Amino acid sequence: MEKSAKVRVTGSVQGVFYRAETRNKARSLGIYGWVRNLPGGDVEALFEGEQERIRELISWCRRGPPNARVEEVDVEWIKPEGNKGFNIRY
C-alpha cells in the first residue's frame, strides 16, 4: 500500500548536500517525491512509496550526509499525491 510522509528537517542542513543526498537515497529505495530548502534554513521533503521504505528514508534523514548536523525531524503522514520520480525543488 502506498503511503506518503511530509518531512521537515531542522539543524545545519543547507549547504551540506542534504538535498542531493536525500534524492540519491530516495531513488535507491524507490521512493517518489521531492526535497527543497526552506528560507529559514530547514529542509522539507515529501516521500511516497512503501511505508517501510519511507521509514528507512526517514531514519536516514535523522543522520543526513556527513557534514549535516540534524537537530530534529518532524514527520506528518498524509494522503499520497501521486508523484512519479524524485526531484529537488528550487
N, CA, C and O atoms as a CHARMM CRD file, in Angstrom:
* protein
*
  360
    1    1 MET  N      0.83600  -1.18400   0.00000 PROA 1      0.00000
    2    1 MET  CA     0.00000   0.00000   0.00000 PROA 1      0.00000
    3    1 MET  C      0.87900   1.24500   0.00000 PROA 1      0.00000
    4    1 MET  O      1.82900   1.34200   0.77800 PROA 1      0.00000
    5    2 GLU  N      0.56700   2.17700  -0.85700 PROA 2      0.00000
    6    2 GLU  CA     1.33200   3.41100  -0.95700 PROA 2      0.00000
    7    2 GLU  C      1.00900   4.32400   0.21600 PROA 2      0.00000
    8    2 GLU  O     -0.14900   4.49200   0.60000 PROA 2      0.00000
    9    3 LYS  N      2.04800   4.90100   0.76600 PROA 3      0.00000
   10    3 LYS  CA     1.93300   5.86500   1.86100 PROA 3      0.00000
   11    3 LYS  C      2.66000   7.13200   1.45300 PROA 3      0.00000
   12    3 LYS  O      3.37800   7.15900   0.45400 PROA 3      0.00000
   13    4 SER  N      2.46600   8.17800   2.23900 PROA 4      0.00000
   14    4 SER  CA     3.13600   9.44200   1.96500 PROA 4      0.00000
   15    4 SER  C      3.44900  10.13700   3.27700 PROA 4      0.00000
   16    4 SER  O      2.63300  10.15300   4.19900 PROA 4      0.00000
   17    5 ALA  N      4.65000  10.71400   3.34900 PROA 5      0.00000
   18    5 ALA  CA     5.07600  11.43000   4.54700 PROA 5      0.00000
   19    5 ALA  C      5.67500  12.77300   4.15500 PROA 5      0.00000
   20    5 ALA  O      6.50700  12.85300   3.25100 PROA 5      0.00000
   21    6 LYS  N      5.24800  13.81900   4.83800 PROA 6      0.00000
   22    6 LYS  CA     5.85800  15.13700   4.68200 PROA 6      0.00000
   23    6 LYS  C      6.83600  15.29200   5.83400 PROA 6      0.00000
   24    6 LYS  O      6.48400  15.09000   6.99600 PROA 6      0.00000
   25    7 VAL  N      8.06100  15.65000   5.50000 PROA 7      0.00000
   26    7 VAL  CA     9.15400  15.66200   6.47600 PROA 7      0.00000
   27    7 VAL  C      9.79200  17.05000   6.50900 PROA 7      0.00000
   28    7 VAL  O     10.01900  17.66500   5.46700 PROA 7      0.00000
   29    8 ARG  N     10.07700  17.53400   7.71900 PROA 8      0.00000
   30    8 ARG  CA    10.79300  18.80100   7.88600 PROA 8      0.00000
   31    8 ARG  C     11.99900  18.52900   8.77300 PROA 8      0.00000
   32    8 ARG  O     11.87700  18.01600   9.88600 PROA 8      0.00000
   33    9 VAL  N     13.17500  18.88800   8.24600 PROA 9      0.00000
   34    9 VAL  CA    14.43700  18.62700   8.93700 PROA 9      0.00000
   35    9 VAL  C     15.03000  19.95900   9.37900 PROA 9      0.00000
   36    9 VAL  O     15.19000  20.86900   8.56500 PROA 9      0.00000
   37   10 THR  N     15.35700  20.07800  10.66400 PROA 10     0.00000
   38   10 THR  CA    15.96600  21.30000  11.17900 PROA 10     0.00000
   39   10 THR  C     17.38500  21.01300  11.64100 PROA 10     0.00000
   40   10 THR  O     17.73900  19.88100  11.97000 PROA 10     0.00000
   41   11 GLY  N     18.18200  22.06300  11.65400 PROA 11     0.00000
   42   11 GLY  CA    19.58400  21.95300  12.04900 PROA 11     0.00000
   43   11 GLY  C     20.45100  22.60900  10.99000 PROA 11     0.00000
   44   11 GLY  O     19.98200  23.47300  10.24900 PROA 11     0.00000
   45   12 SER  N     21.70900  22.20700  10.91300 PROA 12     0.00000
   46   12 SER  CA    22.61700  22.68100   9.86000 PROA 12     0.00000
   47   12 SER  C     22.50000  21.72400   8.68800 PROA 12     0.00000
   48   12 SER  O     23.29400  20.79600   8.53700 PROA 12     0.00000
   49   13 VAL  N     21.48200  21.97300   7.85500 PROA 13     0.00000
   50   13 VAL  CA    21.14900  21.03200   6.78700 PROA 13     0.00000
   51   13 VAL  C     21.15300  21.66800   5.39800 PROA 13     0.00000
   52   13 VAL  O     20.79300  21.01400   4.41900 PROA 13     0.00000
   53   14 GLN  N     21.55300  22.92900   5.30200 PROA 14     0.00000
   54   14 GLN  CA    21.70300  23.56300   3.99400 PROA 14     0.00000
   55   14 GLN  C     23.18300  23.80900   3.74300 PROA 14     0.00000
   56   14 GLN  O     23.94100  24.12100   4.66200 PROA 14     0.00000
   57   15 GLY  N     23.58300  23.66400   2.47700 PROA 15     0.00000
   58   15 GLY  CA    24.98200  23.86000   2.11500 PROA 15     0.00000
   59   15 GLY  C     25.85800  22.66100   2.42600 PROA 15     0.00000
   60   15 GLY  O     27.08400  22.76800   2.42400 PROA 15     0.00000
   61   16 VAL  N     25.22700  21.49600   2.69700 PROA 16     0.00000
   62   16 VAL  CA    25.97500  20.27200   3.03400 PROA 16     0.00000
   63   16 VAL  C     25.54500  19.10400   2.14200 PROA 16     0.00000
   64   16 VAL  O     25.75600  17.94200   2.48900 PROA 16     0.00000
   65   17 PHE  N     24.94200  19.41900   0.99100 PROA 17     0.00000
   66   17 PHE  CA    24.46400  18.41300   0.02000 PROA 17     0.00000
   67   17 PHE  C     23.31800  17.56600   0.56300 PROA 17     0.00000
   68   17 PHE  O     23.12700  16.42700   0.13500 PROA 17     0.00000
   69   18 TYR  N     22.55200  18.12200   1.50900 PROA 18     0.00000
   70   18 TYR  CA    21.43300  17.37000   2.08900 PROA 18     0.00000
   71   18 TYR  C     20.39600  17.01900   1.02700 PROA 18     0.00000
   72   18 TYR  O     19.93700  15.87800   0.97000 PROA 18     0.00000
   73   19 ARG  N     20.01900  17.98600   0.18000 PROA 19     0.00000
   74   19 ARG  CA    19.00300  17.70800  -0.85000 PROA 19     0.00000
   75   19 ARG  C     19.48600  16.65900  -1.84200 PROA 19     0.00000
   76   19 ARG  O     18.75000  15.72500  -2.16100 PROA 19     0.00000
   77   20 ALA  N     20.69700  16.79900  -2.32500 PROA 20     0.00000
   78   20 ALA  CA    21.22700  15.85400  -3.31900 PROA 20     0.00000
   79   20 ALA  C     21.33600  14.44300  -2.74000 PROA 20     0.00000
   80   20 ALA  O     20.99100  13.46300  -3.40000 PROA 20     0.00000
   81   21 GLU  N     21.81400  14.35400  -1.51700 PROA 21     0.00000
   82   21 GLU  CA    21.94800  13.03100  -0.89400 PROA 21     0.00000
   83   21 GLU  C     20.58500  12.41800  -0.57800 PROA 21     0.00000
   84   21 GLU  O     20.41300  11.20200  -0.67200 PROA 21     0.00000
   85   22 THR  N     19.61400  13.25800  -0.20300 PROA 22     0.00000
   86   22 THR  CA    18.25300  12.76200   0.03300 PROA 22     0.00000
   87   22 THR  C     17.67700  12.21600  -1.26600 PROA 22     0.00000
   88   22 THR  O     17.06700  11.14700  -1.28200 PROA 22     0.00000
   89   23 ARG  N     17.87500  12.96300  -2.36500 PROA 23     0.00000
   90   23 ARG  CA    17.39500  12.49100  -3.67000 PROA 23     0.00000
   91   23 ARG  C     18.03200  11.14800  -4.02300 PROA 23     0.00000
   92   23 ARG  O     17.33400  10.23000  -4.45300 PROA 23     0.00000
   93   24 ASN  N     19.32900  11.02500  -3.84800 PROA 24     0.00000
   94   24 ASN  CA    20.02000   9.77600  -4.18400 PROA 24     0.00000
   95   24 ASN  C     19.50300   8.61200  -3.34000 PROA 24     0.00000
   96   24 ASN  O     19.26500   7.52300  -3.86200 PROA 24     0.00000
   97   25 LYS  N     19.33000   8.84000  -2.04400 PROA 25     0.00000
   98   25 LYS  CA    18.84600   7.78000  -1.14600 PROA 25     0.00000
   99   25 LYS  C     17.41000   7.40100  -1.50400 PROA 25     0.00000
  100   25 LYS  O     17.06700   6.21900  -1.53800 PROA 25     0.00000
  101   26 ALA  N     16.56900   8.40900  -1.77300 PROA 26     0.00000
  102   26 ALA  CA    15.17600   8.13600  -2.14100 PROA 26     0.00000
  103   26 ALA  C     15.10600   7.30600  -3.42000 PROA 26     0.00000
  104   26 ALA  O     14.35800   6.33000  -3.49700 PROA 26     0.00000
  105   27 ARG  N     15.87600   7.69300  -4.40500 PROA 27     0.00000
  106   27 ARG  CA    15.86500   6.94500  -5.66900 PROA 27     0.00000
  107   27 ARG  C     16.34300   5.51300  -5.46700 PROA 27     0.00000
  108   27 ARG  O     15.80600   4.58900  -6.07600 PROA 27     0.00000
  109   28 SER  N     17.34600   5.32400  -4.61700 PROA 28     0.00000
  110   28 SER  CA    17.85200   3.96000  -4.37700 PROA 28     0.00000
  111   28 SER  C     16.80700   3.09000  -3.67900 PROA 28     0.00000
  112   28 SER  O     16.82000   1.86700  -3.81700 PROA 28     0.00000
  113   29 LEU  N     15.90000   3.72500  -2.92800 PROA 29     0.00000
  114   29 LEU  CA    14.84900   2.98500  -2.21600 PROA 29     0.00000
  115   29 LEU  C     13.54800   2.88700  -3.01200 PROA 29     0.00000
  116   29 LEU  O     12.59600   2.24700  -2.56400 PROA 29     0.00000
  117   30 GLY  N     13.49800   3.51300  -4.18400 PROA 30     0.00000
  118   30 GLY  CA    12.27700   3.50400  -4.98500 PROA 30     0.00000
  119   30 GLY  C     11.19900   4.42100  -4.43300 PROA 30     0.00000
  120   30 GLY  O     10.00900   4.16200  -4.61300 PROA 30     0.00000
  121   31 ILE  N     11.60800   5.48900  -3.76200 PROA 31     0.00000
  122   31 ILE  CA    10.67200   6.45600  -3.18000 PROA 31     0.00000
  123   31 ILE  C     10.47600   7.59900  -4.16600 PROA 31     0.00000
  124   31 ILE  O     11.43500   8.06700  -4.78100 PROA 31     0.00000
  125   32 TYR  N      9.23400   8.04800  -4.31600 PROA 32     0.00000
  126   32 TYR  CA     8.89600   9.18900  -5.16000 PROA 32     0.00000
  127   32 TYR  C      8.70300  10.42500  -4.28900 PROA 32     0.00000
  128   32 TYR  O      8.48500  10.32100  -3.08200 PROA 32     0.00000
  129   33 GLY  N      8.78700  11.60000  -4.92000 PROA 33     0.00000
  130   33 GLY  CA     8.51900  12.83100  -4.20200 PROA 33     0.00000
  131   33 GLY  C      9.48900  13.93100  -4.54300 PROA 33     0.00000
  132   33 GLY  O      9.94000  14.04900  -5.68200 PROA 33     0.00000
  133   34 TRP  N      9.81300  14.74900  -3.53300 PROA 34     0.00000
  134   34 TRP  CA    10.67600  15.90800  -3.75400 PROA 34     0.00000
  135   34 TRP  C     11.31900  16.33000  -2.44800 PROA 34     0.00000
  136   34 TRP  O     10.92100  15.89800  -1.36600 PROA 34     0.00000
  137   35 VAL  N     12.34000  17.19800  -2.57700 PROA 35     0.00000
  138   35 VAL  CA    13.02200  17.78700  -1.42500 PROA 35     0.00000
  139   35 VAL  C     13.38300  19.22000  -1.79800 PROA 35     0.00000
  140   35 VAL  O     13.70300  19.50800  -2.95100 PROA 35     0.00000
  141   36 ARG  N     13.32800  20.13000  -0.80200 PROA 36     0.00000
  142   36 ARG  CA    13.65400  21.53600  -1.07600 PROA 36     0.00000
  143   36 ARG  C     14.17200  22.21700   0.18200 PROA 36     0.00000
  144   36 ARG  O     13.88500  21.79300   1.30200 PROA 36     0.00000
  145   37 ASN  N     14.94300  23.28300  -0.02500 PROA 37     0.00000
  146   37 ASN  CA    15.36900  24.14400   1.06600 PROA 37     0.00000
  147   37 ASN  C     14.24200  25.11200   1.39200 PROA 37     0.00000
  148   37 ASN  O     13.50700  25.53800   0.50100 PROA 37     0.00000
  149   38 LEU  N     14.10400  25.46000   2.66700 PROA 38     0.00000
  150   38 LEU  CA    13.15300  26.47700   3.09400 PROA 38     0.00000
  151   38 LEU  C     13.92900  27.73400   3.48000 PROA 38     0.00000
  152   38 LEU  O     15.09100  27.64200   3.87600 PROA 38     0.00000
  153   39 PRO  N     13.30500  28.90200   3.37200 PROA 39     0.00000
  154   39 PRO  CA    14.00100  30.15800   3.65300 PROA 39     0.00000
  155   39 PRO  C     14.64800  30.24100   5.04400 PROA 39     0.00000
  156   39 PRO  O     15.67900  30.89800   5.18600 PROA 39     0.00000
  157   40 GLY  N     14.09500  29.61800   6.04200 PROA 40     0.00000
  158   40 GLY  CA    14.63800  29.71500   7.39500 PROA 40     0.00000
  159   40 GLY  C     15.81600  28.80800   7.68600 PROA 40     0.00000
  160   40 GLY  O     16.34200  28.82100   8.79900 PROA 40     0.00000
  161   41 GLY  N     16.24600  28.01100   6.70000 PROA 41     0.00000
  162   41 GLY  CA    17.38800  27.12400   6.90600 PROA 41     0.00000
  163   41 GLY  C     17.03500  25.65800   7.05700 PROA 41     0.00000
  164   41 GLY  O     17.92400  24.81000   7.13700 PROA 41     0.00000
  165   42 ASP  N     15.72600  25.34600   7.09900 PROA 42     0.00000
  166   42 ASP  CA    15.29200  23.95500   7.19700 PROA 42     0.00000
  167   42 ASP  C     15.22400  23.32700   5.81200 PROA 42     0.00000
  168   42 ASP  O     15.33200  24.01100   4.79500 PROA 42     0.00000
  169   43 VAL  N     15.04200  22.01200   5.79400 PROA 43     0.00000
  170   43 VAL  CA    14.80000  21.27000   4.56200 PROA 43     0.00000
  171   43 VAL  C     13.45300  20.58900   4.70500 PROA 43     0.00000
  172   43 VAL  O     13.13300  20.04800   5.76400 PROA 43     0.00000
  173   44 GLU  N     12.65800  20.61500   3.63500 PROA 44     0.00000
  174   44 GLU  CA    11.34600  19.97500   3.61400 PROA 44     0.00000
  175   44 GLU  C     11.33200  18.94700   2.49700 PROA 44     0.00000
  176   44 GLU  O     11.93500  19.15500   1.44400 PROA 44     0.00000
  177   45 ALA  N     10.64400  17.83700   2.72900 PROA 45     0.00000
  178   45 ALA  CA    10.57000  16.79500   1.70500 PROA 45     0.00000
  179   45 ALA  C      9.21700  16.10300   1.76000 PROA 45     0.00000
  180   45 ALA  O      8.52900  16.11800   2.78100 PROA 45     0.00000
  181   46 LEU  N      8.85700  15.50400   0.64600 PROA 46     0.00000
  182   46 LEU  CA     7.66800  14.66300   0.56100 PROA 46     0.00000
  183   46 LEU  C      8.11300  13.31400   0.02100 PROA 46     0.00000
  184   46 LEU  O      8.73100  13.23400  -1.04100 PROA 46     0.00000
  185   47 PHE  N      7.79700  12.25900   0.75600 PROA 47     0.00000
  186   47 PHE  CA     8.17800  10.90500   0.36000 PROA 47     0.00000
  187   47 PHE  C      6.92400  10.08500   0.10300 PROA 47     0.00000
  188   47 PHE  O      5.99900  10.08900   0.91500 PROA 47     0.00000
  189   48 GLU  N      6.88600   9.37900  -1.02600 PROA 48     0.00000
  190   48 GLU  CA     5.77000   8.49800  -1.35900 PROA 48     0.00000
  191   48 GLU  C      6.29400   7.13400  -1.77600 PROA 48     0.00000
  192   48 GLU  O      7.27100   7.02700  -2.51700 PROA 48     0.00000
  193   49 GLY  N      5.62700   6.09000  -1.28700 PROA 49     0.00000
  194   49 GLY  CA     6.01700   4.73300  -1.64500 PROA 49     0.00000
  195   49 GLY  C      5.61800   3.76100  -0.56100 PROA 49     0.00000
  196   49 GLY  O      4.68000   4.00900   0.19600 PROA 49     0.00000
  197   50 GLU  N      6.33600   2.64800  -0.48700 PROA 50     0.00000
  198   50 GLU  CA     6.05900   1.63600   0.53200 PROA 50     0.00000
  199   50 GLU  C      6.43700   2.18100   1.90500 PROA 50     0.00000
  200   50 GLU  O      7.49000   2.79700   2.07000 PROA 50     0.00000
  201   51 GLN  N      5.57600   1.95100   2.88300 PROA 51     0.00000
  202   51 GLN  CA     5.76200   2.53400   4.21000 PROA 51     0.00000
  203   51 GLN  C      7.11100   2.16900   4.82800 PROA 51     0.00000
  204   51 GLN  O      7.76500   3.02900   5.41700 PROA 51     0.00000
  205   52 GLU  N      7.53600   0.92500   4.70600 PROA 52     0.00000
  206   52 GLU  CA     8.80700   0.52000   5.31300 PROA 52     0.00000
  207   52 GLU  C      9.99200   1.22700   4.66600 PROA 52     0.00000
  208   52 GLU  O     10.96000   1.57300   5.34500 PROA 52     0.00000
  209   53 ARG  N      9.91800   1.44100   3.36100 PROA 53     0.00000
  210   53 ARG  CA    10.99900   2.16000   2.67600 PROA 53     0.00000
  211   53 ARG  C     11.00100   3.63600   3.05900 PROA 53     0.00000
  212   53 ARG  O     12.06000   4.24900   3.19400 PROA 53     0.00000
  213   54 ILE  N      9.80600   4.20300   3.23300 PROA 54     0.00000
  214   54 ILE  CA     9.71700   5.58800   3.70700 PROA 54     0.00000
  215   54 ILE  C     10.32500   5.68900   5.10100 PROA 54     0.00000
  216   54 ILE  O     11.07400   6.62400   5.38300 PROA 54     0.00000
  217   55 ARG  N     10.01300   4.74500   5.96500 PROA 55     0.00000
  218   55 ARG  CA    10.57200   4.75500   7.31800 PROA 55     0.00000
  219   55 ARG  C     12.10100   4.65100   7.28600 PROA 55     0.00000
  220   55 ARG  O     12.78800   5.28300   8.08800 PROA 55     0.00000
  221   56 GLU  N     12.62300   3.85500   6.36000 PROA 56     0.00000
  222   56 GLU  CA    14.07400   3.73900   6.21800 PROA 56     0.00000
  223   56 GLU  C     14.68400   5.07700   5.78800 PROA 56     0.00000
  224   56 GLU  O     15.74100   5.47200   6.28100 PROA 56     0.00000
  225   57 LEU  N     14.00900   5.76900   4.86600 PROA 57     0.00000
  226   57 LEU  CA    14.49200   7.06700   4.40700 PROA 57     0.00000
  227   57 LEU  C     14.40700   8.11000   5.53000 PROA 57     0.00000
  228   57 LEU  O     15.31100   8.93100   5.68100 PROA 57     0.00000
  229   58 ILE  N     13.33700   8.07800   6.30500 PROA 58     0.00000
  230   58 ILE  CA    13.20700   8.99600   7.44400 PROA 58     0.00000
  231   58 ILE  C     14.32500   8.73600   8.44900 PROA 58     0.00000
  232   58 ILE  O     14.89400   9.67800   9.00100 PROA 58     0.00000
  233   59 SER  N     14.63900   7.48500   8.68500 PROA 59     0.00000
  234   59 SER  CA    15.74000   7.14000   9.59100 PROA 59     0.00000
  235   59 SER  C     17.05000   7.72100   9.07800 PROA 59     0.00000
  236   59 SER  O     17.84500   8.24800   9.85600 PROA 59     0.00000
  237   60 TRP  N     17.27900   7.62500   7.76100 PROA 60     0.00000
  238   60 TRP  CA    18.48400   8.22000   7.17100 PROA 60     0.00000
  239   60 TRP  C     18.47200   9.74100   7.36700 PROA 60     0.00000
  240   60 TRP  O     19.51400  10.33500   7.64400 PROA 60     0.00000
  241   61 CYS  N     17.30800  10.37100   7.22700 PROA 61     0.00000
  242   61 CYS  CA    17.19100  11.82500   7.38200 PROA 61     0.00000
  243   61 CYS  C     17.62200  12.27900   8.77100 PROA 61     0.00000
  244   61 CYS  O     18.09000  13.40500   8.93600 PROA 61     0.00000
  245   62 ARG  N     17.47100  11.42800   9.75600 PROA 62     0.00000
  246   62 ARG  CA    17.86200  11.79100  11.12400 PROA 62     0.00000
  247   62 ARG  C     19.38500  11.92400  11.25400 PROA 62     0.00000
  248   62 ARG  O     19.87600  12.56200  12.18500 PROA 62     0.00000
  249   63 ARG  N     20.12600  11.32400  10.32500 PROA 63     0.00000
  250   63 ARG  CA    21.58900  11.44700  10.28600 PROA 63     0.00000
  251   63 ARG  C     22.01400  12.40600   9.18400 PROA 63     0.00000
  252   63 ARG  O     22.81200  13.31500   9.41500 PROA 63     0.00000
  253   64 GLY  N     21.47500  12.19900   7.97800 PROA 64     0.00000
  254   64 GLY  CA    21.82300  13.02300   6.82200 PROA 64     0.00000
  255   64 GLY  C     23.21500  12.72900   6.31500 PROA 64     0.00000
  256   64 GLY  O     23.85300  11.77200   6.75300 PROA 64     0.00000
  257   65 PRO  N     23.69400  13.55700   5.38500 PROA 65     0.00000
  258   65 PRO  CA    25.03800  13.37900   4.84700 PROA 65     0.00000
  259   65 PRO  C     26.08900  13.73200   5.89900 PROA 65     0.00000
  260   65 PRO  O     25.75500  14.31100   6.93300 PROA 65     0.00000
  261   66 PRO  N     27.35400  13.39000   5.64800 PROA 66     0.00000
  262   66 PRO  CA    28.40700  13.54400   6.66600 PROA 66     0.00000
  263   66 PRO  C     28.53100  14.92400   7.30900 PROA 66     0.00000
  264   66 PRO  O     28.77900  14.99700   8.51300 PROA 66     0.00000
  265   67 ASN  N     28.37000  16.01800   6.56800 PROA 67     0.00000
  266   67 ASN  CA    28.56500  17.35300   7.14300 PROA 67     0.00000
  267   67 ASN  C     27.30500  17.96800   7.74800 PROA 67     0.00000
  268   67 ASN  O     27.35400  19.07800   8.27900 PROA 67     0.00000
  269   68 ALA  N     26.18300  17.26400   7.67500 PROA 68     0.00000
  270   68 ALA  CA    24.93600  17.78000   8.24400 PROA 68     0.00000
  271   68 ALA  C     24.94100  17.59900   9.76200 PROA 68     0.00000
  272   68 ALA  O     25.55400  16.67500  10.29700 PROA 68     0.00000
  273   69 ARG  N     24.24100  18.50700  10.43300 PROA 69     0.00000
  274   69 ARG  CA    24.01600  18.39400  11.87400 PROA 69     0.00000
  275   69 ARG  C     22.50800  18.50300  12.09000 PROA 69     0.00000
  276   69 ARG  O     21.96500  19.59600  12.25400 PROA 69     0.00000
  277   70 VAL  N     21.85200  17.36100  12.08700 PROA 70     0.00000
  278   70 VAL  CA    20.39500  17.31400  12.20300 PROA 70     0.00000
  279   70 VAL  C     20.00200  17.47600  13.66700 PROA 70     0.00000
  280   70 VAL  O     20.49900  16.77000  14.54400 PROA 70     0.00000
  281   71 GLU  N     19.10400  18.41600  13.90700 PROA 71     0.00000
  282   71 GLU  CA    18.59100  18.63300  15.26000 PROA 71     0.00000
  283   71 GLU  C     17.26100  17.92600  15.46800 PROA 71     0.00000
  284   71 GLU  O     17.02700  17.32300  16.51600 PROA 71     0.00000
  285   72 GLU  N     16.38900  18.00300  14.46300 PROA 72     0.00000
  286   72 GLU  CA    15.05100  17.43900  14.61500 PROA 72     0.00000
  287   72 GLU  C     14.48200  17.05900  13.25500 PROA 72     0.00000
  288   72 GLU  O     14.76700  17.70300  12.24500 PROA 72     0.00000
  289   73 VAL  N     13.67500  16.00500  13.24500 PROA 73     0.00000
  290   73 VAL  CA    12.96000  15.59000  12.04300 PROA 73     0.00000
  291   73 VAL  C     11.49300  15.43600  12.41900 PROA 73     0.00000
  292   73 VAL  O     11.13300  14.56500  13.21100 PROA 73     0.00000
  293   74 ASP  N     10.65100  16.28700  11.84500 PROA 74     0.00000
  294   74 ASP  CA     9.20100  16.20600  12.06700 PROA 74     0.00000
  295   74 ASP  C      8.58000  15.47400  10.89200 PROA 74     0.00000
  296   74 ASP  O      8.89300  15.75600   9.73500 PROA 74     0.00000
  297   75 VAL  N      7.69000  14.52400  11.19800 PROA 75     0.00000
  298   75 VAL  CA     7.05500  13.71500  10.16600 PROA 75     0.00000
  299   75 VAL  C      5.53900  13.81800  10.29900 PROA 75     0.00000
  300   75 VAL  O      4.98400  13.67500  11.38800 PROA 75     0.00000
  301   76 GLU  N      4.88600  14.06800   9.17700 PROA 76     0.00000
  302   76 GLU  CA     3.42900  14.08000   9.11700 PROA 76     0.00000
  303   76 GLU  C      2.99900  13.12100   8.01300 PROA 76     0.00000
  304   76 GLU  O      3.35000  13.31700   6.85000 PROA 76     0.00000
  305   77 TRP  N      2.24500  12.09200   8.36900 PROA 77     0.00000
  306   77 TRP  CA     1.73900  11.14000   7.37700 PROA 77     0.00000
  307   77 TRP  C      0.51400  11.74900   6.72300 PROA 77     0.00000
  308   77 TRP  O     -0.43800  12.13200   7.40300 PROA 77     0.00000
  309   78 ILE  N      0.54100  11.84000   5.38900 PROA 78     0.00000
  310   78 ILE  CA    -0.52600  12.49300   4.64200 PROA 78     0.00000
  311   78 ILE  C     -0.98800  11.59300   3.49700 PROA 78     0.00000
  312   78 ILE  O     -0.41600  10.53100   3.24800 PROA 78     0.00000
  313   79 LYS  N     -2.03300  12.04400   2.81200 PROA 79     0.00000
  314   79 LYS  CA    -2.54500  11.31900   1.64800 PROA 79     0.00000
  315   79 LYS  C     -1.55800  11.45400   0.48600 PROA 79     0.00000
  316   79 LYS  O     -1.09600  12.56100   0.20900 PROA 79     0.00000
  317   80 PRO  N     -1.22300  10.35300  -0.20100 PROA 80     0.00000
  318   80 PRO  CA    -0.30500  10.42300  -1.34400 PROA 80     0.00000
  319   80 PRO  C     -0.81800  11.35600  -2.44000 PROA 80     0.00000
  320   80 PRO  O     -2.02000  11.42800  -2.69700 PROA 80     0.00000
  321   81 GLU  N      0.10900  12.06700  -3.07800 PROA 81     0.00000
  322   81 GLU  CA    -0.22200  12.99500  -4.16600 PROA 81     0.00000
  323   81 GLU  C     -0.06800  12.35100  -5.53300 PROA 81     0.00000
  324   81 GLU  O     -0.54300  12.90000  -6.52700 PROA 81     0.00000
  325   82 GLY  N      0.58600  11.19900  -5.60500 PROA 82     0.00000
  326   82 GLY  CA     0.77900  10.53200  -6.89100 PROA 82     0.00000
  327   82 GLY  C      2.02200  10.99700  -7.63400 PROA 82     0.00000
  328   82 GLY  O      2.04500  10.99800  -8.86500 PROA 82     0.00000
  329   83 ASN  N      3.05300  11.39100  -6.90000 PROA 83     0.00000
  330   83 ASN  CA     4.30900  11.81100  -7.53000 PROA 83     0.00000
  331   83 ASN  C      4.96200  10.64400  -8.25400 PROA 83     0.00000
  332   83 ASN  O      4.80600   9.48700  -7.86400 PROA 83     0.00000
  333   84 LYS  N      5.68400  10.96100  -9.29800 PROA 84     0.00000
  334   84 LYS  CA     6.49400   9.98300 -10.02000 PROA 84     0.00000
  335   84 LYS  C      7.90300  10.54900 -10.10700 PROA 84     0.00000
  336   84 LYS  O      8.08200  11.71600 -10.45800 PROA 84     0.00000
  337   85 GLY  N      8.88700   9.74600  -9.79500 PROA 85     0.00000
  338   85 GLY  CA    10.26100  10.22800  -9.76900 PROA 85     0.00000
  339   85 GLY  C     10.53600  10.95800  -8.47800 PROA 85     0.00000
  340   85 GLY  O      9.63700  11.14200  -7.65600 PROA 85     0.00000
  341   86 PHE  N     11.77500  11.37400  -8.29400 PROA 86     0.00000
  342   86 PHE  CA    12.14700  12.14000  -7.10400 PROA 86     0.00000
  343   86 PHE  C     13.01600  13.29900  -7.54800 PROA 86     0.00000
  344   86 PHE  O     14.03200  13.10000  -8.21500 PROA 86     0.00000
  345   87 ASN  N     12.62000  14.51700  -7.17800 PROA 87     0.00000
  346   87 ASN  CA    13.28300  15.71700  -7.67300 PROA 87     0.00000
  347   87 ASN  C     13.65100  16.67800  -6.55100 PROA 87     0.00000
  348   87 ASN  O     13.06100  16.66800  -5.47100 PROA 87     0.00000
  349   88 ILE  N     14.64600  17.50700  -6.84400 PROA 88     0.00000
  350   88 ILE  CA    14.97700  18.63000  -5.97600 PROA 88     0.00000
  351   88 ILE  C     14.16100  19.81300  -6.48500 PROA 88     0.00000
  352   88 ILE  O     14.18400  20.13400  -7.67300 PROA 88     0.00000
  353   89 ARG  N     13.44700  20.45100  -5.57700 PROA 89     0.00000
  354   89 ARG  CA    12.69300  21.65200  -5.93800 PROA 89     0.00000
  355   89 ARG  C     13.50300  22.88000  -5.54100 PROA 89     0.00000
  356   89 ARG  O     14.13500  22.91500  -4.48500 PROA 89     0.00000
  357   90 TYR  N     13.46700  23.88000  -6.40900 PROA 90     0.00000
  358   90 TYR  CA    14.20900  25.12000  -6.16700 PROA 90     0.00000
  359   90 TYR  C     13.24400  26.27100  -5.96300 PROA 90     0.00000
  360   90 TYR  O     13.67200  27.40400  -5.74400 PROA 90     0.00000
